[in-house]
Amino acid sequence: MKKILNTLIFAAALMLVQSCGKKSNENAEEYVVTETPVVEAADVTKLTVEERRAKLEKDKADRAEKRRLEFEERMKTAPTYKDSEGNIVYNKAEVQPAFTGGEDAMSKYLNANLMYPEEAKQQQIEGTVFVDFVVGEDGIVRNVVTTDDGVDQSLRMEAIRVVSNMPRWVSGRQHGKAVSVYYSLPISFQLE
């Protein structure tokens, strides 16, 4: 029970830490996966595409703000925590971890590897998944989780799959030493 509670607190804290990020240079960029929907019989009671997108954007902004506030609160109490394996993880390091090759390389990786889940495509489900993970001292991505219960399970599973298979990152640094750092990455799934 204590491990589960610690894991949930850790995931919430990681999301908050990452959502705060550097104001001058955000370390998390949102990535969008688009797919053309399968056209089925239109339901006149459904929202228009514009209304649905506006609702999704508002929801995403509300969740991001909530995560930021939680992260700020957690940072007040401790700049580090121990993960389930006993490793020290920084909520934020002096030098944040970076995808090898930079943001453009990460965008290319995500575009090449993310697949819009078929069941979500058929049901015209869209959403933003906040993926939280730790970039280890060795640059390996581990402890990949999502805490977005309001987002479709198939979207969450696809985001976890792709992030879990990422190549090594450039690890974060604290006082010149490589350290494990929490990171959060928003991934948006949108139908065209």
NUTI-881441 format. One record per residue (C-alpha): residue in one letter; x, y, z; residue number from 1. Coordinates in steps of 0.1 Angstrom, whole numbers. Each point is the difference from the previous one (the first is absolute). Layout:
// residues N
NODE  rest      u      v      w   nr
NODE     A      X      Y      Z  NUM
...
END
This chain:
// residues 192
NODE  rest      u      v      w   nr
NODE     M      0      0      0    1
NODE     K     29     23      9    2
NODE     K     17     -7    -33    3
NODE     I    -31      7    -20    4
NODE     L     -6     33     19    5
NODE     N     36     10     -5    6
NODE     T     -2     -9    -37    7
NODE     L    -31     21     -4    8
NODE     I     16     29     19    9
NODE     F     31     -4    -21   10
NODE     A    -19      0    -33   11
NODE     A    -20     31     10   12
NODE     A     32     18     11   13
NODE     L     18     -9    -32   14
NODE     M    -28     14    -20   15
NODE     L      0     32     20   16
NODE     V     38      4     -2   17
NODE     Q      1     -5    -37   18
NODE     S    -30     22     -7   19
NODE     C     18     29     18   20
NODE     G     31     -4    -21   21
NODE     K     23     30     -8   22
NODE     K    -20     30    -10   23
NODE     S     25     12    -25   24
NODE     N      5    -34    -17   25
NODE     E    -26    -26      6   26
NODE     N     14    -36      3   27
NODE     A    -32    -16    -11   28
NODE     E    -15      6    -34   29
NODE     E    -35    -13     -9   30
NODE     Y     -1    -25    -28   31
NODE     V    -31     -5    -21   32
NODE     V     -9    -33    -18   33
NODE     T    -26      5    -27   34
NODE     E    -20    -26    -19   35
NODE     T    -29      3    -24   36
NODE     P    -31    -15     16   37
NODE     V    -21    -28    -14   38
NODE     V    -32     17    -12   39
NODE     E    -31    -16     14   40
NODE     A    -36     12      3   41
NODE     A     -1     35     15   42
NODE     D    -17      5     34   43
NODE     V    -16     34      0   44
NODE     T      2      1     39   45
NODE     K     38     -2     -1   46
NODE     L     22     31      3   47
NODE     T     15     15    -31   48
NODE     V     37     -5     -5   49
NODE     E      7     36     10   50
NODE     E    -21     -3     32   51
NODE     R     17    -33      9   52
NODE     R     35     14     -6   53
NODE     A     -8     31     21   54
NODE     K    -13    -23     28   55
NODE     L     32    -21     -2   56
NODE     E     22     31      0   57
NODE     K    -17     13     31   58
NODE     D      2    -33     18   59
NODE     K     37     -3     -9   60
NODE     A      8     35     13   61
NODE     D    -19     -7     32   62
NODE     R     19    -33      6   63
NODE     A     33     17     -8   64
NODE     E     -7     27     25   65
NODE     K    -10    -25     27   66
NODE     R     32    -19     -7   67
NODE     R     21     31      2   68
NODE     L    -15     10     34   69
NODE     E      5    -35     14   70
NODE     F     36      1    -12   71
NODE     E      7     33     16   72
NODE     E    -15    -12     33   73
NODE     R     22    -31     -1   74
NODE     M     31     20     -8   75
NODE     K     -5     20     31   76
NODE     T      3    -31     21   77
NODE     A     28    -19    -18   78
NODE     P     22      4    -31   79
NODE     T      6    -38     -2   80
NODE     Y    -17    -32      9   81
NODE     K      8    -37     -1   82
NODE     D    -16    -22    -25   83
NODE     S    -13    -35      6   84
NODE     E     36    -14     -6   85
NODE     G     15     24     26   86
NODE     N     17     22    -26   87
NODE     I      0     38      6   88
NODE     V    -20     19    -27   89
NODE     Y      1     37     -4   90
NODE     N    -33     18     -7   91
NODE     K     20     26    -19   92
NODE     A     37      1     -6   93
NODE     E     24     29     -8   94
NODE     V      3    -14    -35   95
NODE     Q    -32    -19    -11   96
NODE     P      2    -32    -20   97
NODE     A     -4      3    -38   98
NODE     F     -9    -23    -28   99
NODE     T     31     -9    -19  100
NODE     G      0     23    -31  101
NODE     G    -23     25     16  102
NODE     E    -37      9     -3  103
NODE     D      0     -5    -38  104
NODE     A     14    -35      4  105
NODE     M    -26     -8     26  106
NODE     S    -28     13    -22  107
NODE     K     13    -22    -29  108
NODE     Y      2    -30     23  109
NODE     L    -36      5     13  110
NODE     N    -14      6    -35  111
NODE     A     17    -32    -13  112
NODE     N    -10    -22     29  113
NODE     L    -34     11     13  114
NODE     M    -29    -18    -14  115
NODE     Y    -36     13      5  116
NODE     P    -18    -29     17  117
NODE     E    -26    -16    -24  118
NODE     E    -28     -1     26  119
NODE     A      6     36      9  120
NODE     K      0     10    -37  121
NODE     Q    -33    -19     -6  122
NODE     Q    -17     17     30  123
NODE     Q     16     33     -9  124
NODE     I     16      4     34  125
NODE     E     26     28      4  126
NODE     G     20     12     30  127
NODE     T     32     10     16  128
NODE     V     20    -25     20  129
NODE     F     25     12     26  130
NODE     V     27    -26      1  131
NODE     D     23      1     31  132
NODE     F     33    -18      2  133
NODE     V     35      1     14  134
NODE     V     31      5    -21  135
NODE     G     27    -19     18  136
NODE     E     36      9      6  137
NODE     D      8    -22    -30  138
NODE     G    -26     18    -22  139
NODE     I    -24    -30      0  140
NODE     V    -37      8      3  141
NODE     R    -17    -19     28  142
NODE     N    -30      1     23  143
NODE     V    -23     11    -28  144
NODE     V    -36      7     12  145
NODE     T    -30     21     -9  146
NODE     T    -24     13     26  147
NODE     D    -27     13    -23  148
NODE     D    -31    -21      9  149
NODE     G    -22     22    -22  150
NODE     V     19     -9    -31  151
NODE     D     -8    -31    -20  152
NODE     Q     19    -31     10  153
NODE     S     12     -8    -35  154
NODE     L     15     35     -4  155
NODE     R     18     -4     34  156
NODE     M     14    -34     -9  157
NODE     E     13     11    -33  158
NODE     A     17     30     15  159
NODE     I     16    -22     27  160
NODE     R     11    -25    -26  161
NODE     V     18     26    -21  162
NODE     V     16     19     29  163
NODE     S     12    -33     16  164
NODE     N     18     -9    -33  165
NODE     M     18     33     -3  166
NODE     P     37     -1     -7  167
NODE     R     24     13     27  168
NODE     W     -3     36     10  169
NODE     V     28     25     10  170
NODE     S     -3     -3     38  171
NODE     G     -8     29     23  172
NODE     R     29     14     21  173
NODE     Q      2     14     35  174
NODE     H     33     16     12  175
NODE     G     16    -14    -31  176
NODE     K    -10    -36      7  177
NODE     A    -25    -21    -20  178
NODE     V    -32     -6     20  179
NODE     S    -34    -16     -4  180
NODE     V    -26     26     -8  181
NODE     Y    -38      0     -2  182
NODE     Y    -15     10    -34  183
NODE     S    -35      5    -13  184
NODE     L    -10      0    -37  185
NODE     P    -34     10    -13  186
NODE     I    -10    -19    -31  187
NODE     S    -32     10    -19  188
NODE     F    -20    -23    -21  189
NODE     Q    -22     18    -26  190
NODE     L    -20    -12    -29  191
NODE     E      0     21    -32  192
END
